[in-house]
């Protein structure tokens, strides 16, 4: 029983949705279940009491609640979720208006009106909820005070109607204020969360992805090529003689060199390619949907651009070169192995003159298990 209830409550929830979206889906499921159950039971009671128009209305409402819940679960699109919420709110408002008109049991029907503001605000949000409540208030006022009360099946005192309307407007105001505050708090928390997430995945100096962010991109891209049986290429770039740059200019200016080099690298990338700061003076390139030959061509253009673009540090121009190690990734080559291959190719490039692109496929050298030495 508990398992079935849990499955019902979480139906339509997805880890790909935002927390706010999943929360609304769960509340819609619960509200639809409660609304469906209550209207069905009340419809049965009205049916056995020979109140057939009322029972028909309640049974119809029960079906509408069920349809609204299934709509967001089975269609599972933003538009379907909006339609589901709209259907729930309209159903609740229509039922409430019918209770206002008929009076319900012993004229207690109008008490259900206080359900409308919190439910509408929660499901529709502040802006749409506010306009919906204004429209509902106007319609309710017309029902109670318009046309010389010709619409009403029952009778209320003038004092009761005015106090009902005033108290409803008060609850609506408080619900709107609460929803506005809640949305502001949620938006602030979401913004801070996104900022922290960005800081965790990006290098504070160059604003590129850091090693963690690059690893996530590699895993995502590898999962994609496994599904599509395709390939991509990765390259590790290392700034030549960077230690001497730091010793000559100082670490602060060395950081500025890294920033300017990252900008040079970025200008030569396609929109689908990814550049990350792999660590220290090393950068990683991820060439999506690109084989080794295409990556070599792209890296040669990047290398030449760097050679022809002197860096301006404190008003002085410096020419900096970089070495590149490249490896192709296929479904048969896992990421860690490809990184070791790219690292090995980079070592070979630096050990054989620097300022060059070296692909792992061009090497015939000791096993990959050898430890990389420092430069």
Buried (B, 14 or more C-beta within 10 A) or exposed (E): EEEEEEEBBEBBBEEEBEEEBBBBBBBBBBBBBEBBEBBBEBBBBBBEEEBEEBBEBBBBBBBBBBBBBBBBBEBEEEEBBBBBBBBBBEBBBBBBBBBBBBBBEEBEBBEBBBBBBBBBBBBBBBEBBBEBBEEBBEBBBEBBBEEEBEBBEBEBEEEEBBEBBEEBBEBBEEBBEBBBEBBEEBEEEEEEEEEEEEEEBBBEEBBBBBBEBBBEBBEEBBEEBEEEEBBBBBBBBBBBBBEEBBEEBEEEBBBBBBBBBBBBBBEBBEEEBBBBBBEEBBBBBBBBBBBBEBBBEBBEEBBEEBBEBEBEBEEEEBEBEBBBBBBBBBEEBEBEEBBBBBBBBBBBBBEEEBBBBBBBEEBEEEEEEEEEEEB
